């Protein structure tokens, strides 16, 4: 029993003295759990998305424009958005373009009249708000005649009314939330109009049965009002535009973020081969040749960089064929080259300081997974708290996803140059620390 205990304790001590094993067993799942909690909440009523700044420009003076505006202030929306009513469109658009707010929602002046033309014309002729009529409402003959006239004069134009959401590309997920809120408001308008249409049809049937209108006018009022087919979808077009002309794409985002994640797996695995070759004796034999050691190391790292570039180019081409957009080709190509060099620096850093190939593999996998979770490889980066987004910039994953995300949103090359500069600075740091480790190992 004592021998069994000693052997068991020895395995436990060996495992817990292995930094790579600790990263895989403890640090990685803990980090993934914490990051997931930060991104999606702790399971309580809280939400990681809150107080999204939204501007509302309501040019409509009718009931339905006000209803669509009020949806942003309902208790059910909670603190998801912080809506502000504005009157100056130019100033509001400027705030969106300056990325001060997530989006501007513009409701046109003729919104109510074009969404439900019969209701607008009926209120004009009778003074009645038909959307507020009770099922047992009693109408005077004059009101009945006016309703019939309102119907005959309020045929739909056929052109949909446009509700515009002018969104900032730096608030990608927030813009989708705003779109969802507006869509919910449109669904409520649809229910309101469908209910009003049903009620007016019932009133028309009563008018026809009582014979208080000429047969042709009563039939027109009863059978010619908005039908079930036309109320199934409102004559509204929801237009989402970005300051750069491009919106958020799930396909484009995950195509590039997954490519960055598996690039990290590839470069950390390539860096591990240096230790494997040293263990097998291949690397020492190369060092005793006339070739300088620095040349050997640079040749090894150059092969890793070329492999990574080819990997990214293939993934870029393949995902583009299925509809993913990564950005302007020239800017994407430059980003890929610099990103692969930066990522290879992490591989060099691991191989320079790890003791064995197994340890390097474990550390590489842990760094890749933690970096992927922090930077947004598994879920949208901009859904993370701001402090996590800044913290993740210690990894190449974050730089790659941030830069490619901006290119996908329509940013020009000049707009991402500061980010490319930051990634180059991180590259110099990775390789600087790696050089110290290589000198220690191969002196």
Long-range contacts (C-beta under 8 A, 24 or more apart in sequence): 18-359, 18-362, 19-359, 19-363, 20-354, 20-358, 20-359, 20-360, 20-361, 20-362, 20-363, 20-366, 21-362, 23-362, 23-363, 23-366, 23-367, 24-362, 24-365, 24-366, 27-366, 27-370, 28-365, 28-366, 28-369, 28-370, 31-370, 31-373, 31-374, 32-369, 32-370, 32-373, 35-373, 35-374, 35-384, 35-388, 36-373, 36-379, 38-384, 38-385, 38-388, 39-379, 39-383, 39-384, 39-388, 40-379, 40-383, 47-78, 47-80, 48-383, 48-384, 48-385, 49-80, 49-173, 49-174, 49-177, 49-383, 50-79, 50-80, 51-79, 51-80, 51-81, 51-82, 52-80, 52-81, 52-82, 52-102, 52-171, 52-174, 52-177, 52-178, 53-81, 53-82, 53-84, 53-100, 53-101, 53-102, 54-81, 54-82, 54-83, 54-84, 54-101, 54-102, 54-103, 54-104, 54-105, 54-178, 55-83, 55-84, 55-86, 55-92, 55-95, 55-96, 55-101, 55-103, 55-104, 55-105, 56-83, 56-84, 56-85, 56-86, 56-104, 56-105, 56-107, 57-85, 57-86, 57-87, 57-89, 57-92, 57-104, 57-105, 57-106, 57-107, 58-85, 58-107, 59-106, 59-107, 59-108, 59-109, 59-111, 60-107, 60-108, 60-109, 60-110, 60-111, 60-112, 61-109, 61-112, 62-111, 62-112, 62-113, 62-120, 63-112, 63-119, 63-129, 63-131, 64-111, 64-112, 64-115, 64-116, 64-189, 64-192, 65-107, 65-111, 65-112, 67-185, 67-188, 67-189, 67-192, 68-107, 68-111, 68-163, 68-182, 68-185, 68-186, 68-189, 69-107, 71-181, 71-182, 71-184, 71-185, 71-188, 72-105, 72-181, 77-181, 80-177, 80-181, 81-177, 81-178, 81-181, 92-166, 93-166, 96-166, 96-167, 96-168, 96-243, 97-168, 97-243, 99-168, 99-170, 99-171, 101-168, 101-171, 102-167, 102-168, 102-171, 102-174, 102-175, 102-177, 102-178, 103-165, 103-166, 103-167, 103-168, 103-171, 103-174, 103-175, 103-178, 104-164, 104-165, 104-166, 104-167, 105-163, 105-164, 105-165, 105-178, 105-182, 106-163, 106-164, 106-165, 106-166, 107-163, 108-161, 108-162, 108-163, 110-161, 111-161, 111-163, 114-156, 114-157, 114-161, 114-235, 115-161, 115-189, 115-193, 115-234, 115-235, 115-236, 116-193, 116-196, 116-226, 117-154, 117-155, 117-156, 117-157, 118-150, 118-151, 118-154, 118-200, 118-225, 118-226, 119-193, 119-196, 120-154, 121-150, 121-151, 121-153, 121-154, 122-146, 122-147, 122-150, 122-151, 122-154, 124-150, 125-149, 125-150, 126-150, 130-196, 130-199, 130-200, 131-192, 131-193, 131-196, 133-196, 133-199, 133-200, 133-203, 135-199, 135-202, 137-203, 139-203, 139-207, 141-212, 144-207, 144-212, 144-213, 145-213, 145-217, 147-200, 147-203, 147-221, 148-213, 148-217, 148-218, 148-220, 148-221, 151-220, 151-221, 151-224, 151-225, 152-220, 156-230, 156-235, 157-235, 158-235, 159-235, 160-235, 160-236, 160-237, 161-235, 161-236, 161-237, 162-236, 162-237, 162-238, 162-239, 163-236, 163-237, 163-238, 163-239, 164-239, 164-240, 164-241, 165-238, 165-239, 165-240, 165-241, 166-241, 166-242, 166-243, 167-240, 167-241, 167-242, 167-243, 167-247, 168-242, 168-243, 169-242, 169-243, 169-244, 169-246, 169-248, 169-406, 169-409, 169-410, 169-411, 170-382, 170-409, 171-382, 172-248, 172-380, 172-382, 172-405, 172-409, 173-248, 173-380, 173-382, 173-383, 174-382, 175-240, 175-242, 175-247, 175-248, 176-248, 179-238, 179-240, 182-238, 183-238, 186-234, 186-236, 186-238, 189-234, 190-231, 190-232, 190-233, 190-234, 193-226, 193-231, 193-234, 194-228, 194-231, 197-225, 197-226, 197-231, 200-225, 201-225, 242-409, 242-410, 244-409, 244-410, 244-411, 245-410, 246-325, 246-408, 246-409, 246-410, 248-409, 249-324, 249-325, 249-408, 251-319, 251-322, 251-323, 251-324, 252-324, 252-325, 252-326, 252-408, 253-380, 253-405, 253-408, 255-315, 255-319, 255-324, 255-326, 256-319, 256-324, 256-326, 256-400, 256-401, 256-404, 256-405, 256-408, 257-375, 257-376, 257-377, 257-381, 257-401, 257-404, 258-315, 258-377, 259-311, 259-312, 259-315, 259-316, 259-319, 260-339, 260-343, 260-372, 260-375, 260-377, 260-396, 260-397, 260-400, 260-401, 260-404, 261-368, 261-372, 261-377, 261-397, 262-311, 262-315, 263-308, 263-311, 263-312, 263-339, 263-340, 263-343, 263-400, 264-343, 264-346, 264-367, 264-368, 264-371, 264-372, 264-396, 264-397, 265-364, 265-365, 265-368, 266-304, 266-307, 266-308, 266-311, 267-304, 267-308, 267-340, 267-343, 267-344, 267-346, 267-347, 268-346, 268-347, 268-350, 268-360, 268-361, 268-363, 268-364, 268-365, 268-367, 268-368, 269-347, 269-361, 269-364, 270-303, 270-304, 270-307, 270-308, 270-344, 270-347, 271-304, 271-344, 271-346, 271-347, 271-348, 271-349, 271-350, 271-351, 271-360, 271-364, 272-347, 272-350, 272-351, 272-354, 272-357, 272-360, 272-361, 272-364, 273-300, 273-351, 273-357, 274-300, 274-351, 275-351, 275-354, 275-355, 275-356, 275-357, 275-360, 276-357, 278-441, 279-356, 279-357, 287-442, 293-442, 297-438, 297-442, 301-344, 301-347, 301-348, 304-344, 304-347, 305-340, 305-341, 305-344, 308-340, 308-343, 308-344, 309-336, 309-337, 309-340, 312-336, 312-339, 312-340, 325-408, 326-404, 326-407, 326-408, 327-404, 327-406, 327-407, 327-408, 327-411, 328-407, 328-412, 328-413, 330-413, 331-407, 331-412, 331-413, 331-416, 332-404, 332-407, 334-413, 334-420, 335-400, 335-403, 335-404, 335-407, 335-416, 335-420, 338-420, 338-423, 338-424, 338-427, 339-396, 339-399, 339-400, 339-403, 339-423, 341-427, 342-396, 342-399, 342-400, 342-423, 342-424, 342-426, 342-427, 342-430, 343-396, 343-400, 345-396, 345-426, 345-427, 345-429, 345-430, 345-431, 345-434, 346-395, 346-396, 346-430, 348-430, 348-431, 348-434, 348-438, 349-430, 349-431, 349-433, 349-434, 349-437, 351-434, 352-433, 352-434, 352-435, 352-436, 352-437, 352-438, 352-440, 352-441, 353-434, 353-437, 367-395, 368-397, 370-395, 371-395, 371-396, 371-397, 371-398, 372-397, 374-398, 375-400, 375-401, 375-402, 376-401, 377-401, 381-405, 393-422, 393-426, 394-426, 396-423, 396-426, 399-423, 399-426
